[in-house]
């Protein structure tokens, strides 16, 4: 079976967003979703660290809604990044989990940063979190 593409990972994330509860589904659509093989160096704490690249399955970049103000001048849109190669590597380590479940989990985790959710908030949406 061929590895899923970055487009397929993005599509799983979009389905996950569409399934969010009503107060979150519409605002979540305003967040960009980008899937690449690995985290870009400019988003890393230690650029060029190959081991770190394999450890990061997703990332939220932007200003969380709980901290946003009308005075903020964002440099880029709020974005949820999904990193295909680390997701696939984690999937190999978790044979009991499907690709859809793992991508959904990573997506929800990154949106938790955007919405400012607590662990209890995440657990109400992502049963894997509990």
C-alpha positions as CSV (number, residue, x, y, z in Angstrom):
1,X,0.0,0.0,0.0
2,X,1.5,3.4,-1.0
3,X,2.2,6.0,1.7
4,X,-0.5,8.7,2.0
5,X,0.3,12.0,0.4
6,X,0.4,15.4,2.1
7,X,-2.9,16.1,0.3
8,X,-4.5,13.0,1.9
9,X,-3.3,14.0,5.4
10,X,-4.8,17.5,4.8
11,X,-8.1,16.0,3.7
12,X,-8.3,13.9,6.9
13,X,-7.6,17.1,8.9
14,X,-10.3,19.0,7.1
15,X,-12.8,16.2,7.8
16,X,-11.8,16.4,11.5
17,X,-12.4,20.1,11.5
18,X,-15.8,19.7,9.9
19,X,-16.8,17.3,12.6
20,X,-15.9,19.7,15.5
21,X,-18.8,20.7,17.7
22,X,-20.9,23.8,16.5
23,X,-19.1,26.5,18.5
24,X,-15.8,25.6,17.0
25,X,-16.3,24.2,13.5
26,X,-16.9,27.5,11.7
27,X,-14.0,29.4,13.4
28,X,-11.7,26.4,12.7
29,X,-12.3,26.8,9.0
30,X,-10.5,30.2,9.1
31,X,-7.2,28.4,10.1
32,X,-4.9,27.3,7.3
33,X,-4.0,23.6,7.2
34,X,-0.6,22.7,5.7
35,X,0.9,19.3,5.5
36,X,4.5,18.8,4.6
37,X,7.0,16.0,5.0
38,X,8.8,17.6,8.0
39,X,8.7,20.8,10.0
40,X,10.4,23.7,8.1
41,X,13.7,24.8,9.8
42,X,12.3,28.3,10.3
43,X,9.6,26.9,12.7
44,X,12.1,24.8,14.7
45,X,13.5,25.6,18.1
46,X,16.8,24.1,16.9
47,X,17.0,24.5,13.1
48,X,18.6,21.6,11.4
49,X,18.2,19.1,14.3
50,X,17.3,15.9,12.4
51,X,16.1,14.1,15.5
52,X,13.7,16.9,16.4
53,X,12.3,16.8,12.8
54,X,11.2,13.2,13.4
55,X,9.6,14.0,16.8
56,X,7.2,16.7,15.7
57,X,4.0,15.5,14.2
58,X,2.2,18.8,14.2
59,X,2.5,22.5,15.1
60,X,0.2,25.5,15.6
61,X,1.5,28.8,14.5
62,X,-0.4,32.0,15.2
63,X,-2.0,33.9,18.0
64,X,-4.4,31.8,20.1
65,X,-7.9,33.2,20.2
66,X,-7.7,33.6,24.0
67,X,-4.8,36.0,23.5
68,X,-5.9,37.8,20.3
69,X,-6.6,41.5,20.3
70,X,-7.7,43.9,17.7
71,X,-4.3,45.5,18.0
72,X,-2.5,42.4,16.8
73,X,-1.0,42.6,13.3
74,X,-0.4,39.0,12.3
75,X,2.6,38.3,10.1
76,X,0.9,35.2,8.7
77,X,-2.5,33.4,9.0
78,X,-3.1,31.1,11.9
79,X,-1.9,27.7,10.7
80,X,-2.1,24.1,11.8
81,X,0.9,22.2,10.4
82,X,0.9,18.5,10.0
83,X,4.1,16.6,9.3
84,X,3.6,13.5,7.2
85,X,6.9,11.6,7.8
86,X,6.8,11.8,11.6
87,X,3.0,11.0,11.6
88,X,3.8,7.9,9.5
89,X,6.7,6.9,11.8
90,X,4.4,7.2,14.9
91,X,1.8,5.2,13.1
92,X,4.3,2.4,12.6
93,X,4.9,2.4,16.4
94,X,1.1,2.3,17.1
95,X,-0.3,-0.6,15.1
96,X,-3.6,-0.3,17.0
97,X,-4.2,3.2,15.7
98,X,-5.4,4.1,12.2
99,X,-4.0,6.9,10.0
100,X,-7.4,8.7,10.3
101,X,-7.3,8.4,14.2
102,X,-3.7,9.7,14.4
103,X,-4.1,12.6,12.0
104,X,-7.4,13.6,13.8
105,X,-5.6,13.4,17.2
106,X,-2.7,15.6,16.0
107,X,-5.2,18.0,14.4
108,X,-7.3,18.3,17.5
109,X,-4.2,18.8,19.6
110,X,-3.0,21.7,17.4
111,X,-6.4,23.3,17.3
112,X,-6.4,23.2,21.2
113,X,-3.5,25.7,21.0
114,X,-5.6,27.9,18.7
115,X,-8.7,27.8,20.8
116,X,-6.9,27.9,24.2
117,X,-8.5,24.6,25.3
118,X,-7.8,23.0,28.6
119,X,-7.0,19.2,28.8
120,X,-10.7,18.7,29.8
121,X,-11.8,20.6,26.8
122,X,-9.7,18.5,24.5
123,X,-10.9,15.3,26.2
124,X,-14.5,16.3,25.5
125,X,-13.7,16.3,21.8
126,X,-10.9,13.8,21.4
127,X,-11.6,10.6,23.3
128,X,-8.0,9.4,22.6
129,X,-6.9,12.3,24.9
130,X,-8.3,10.6,28.0
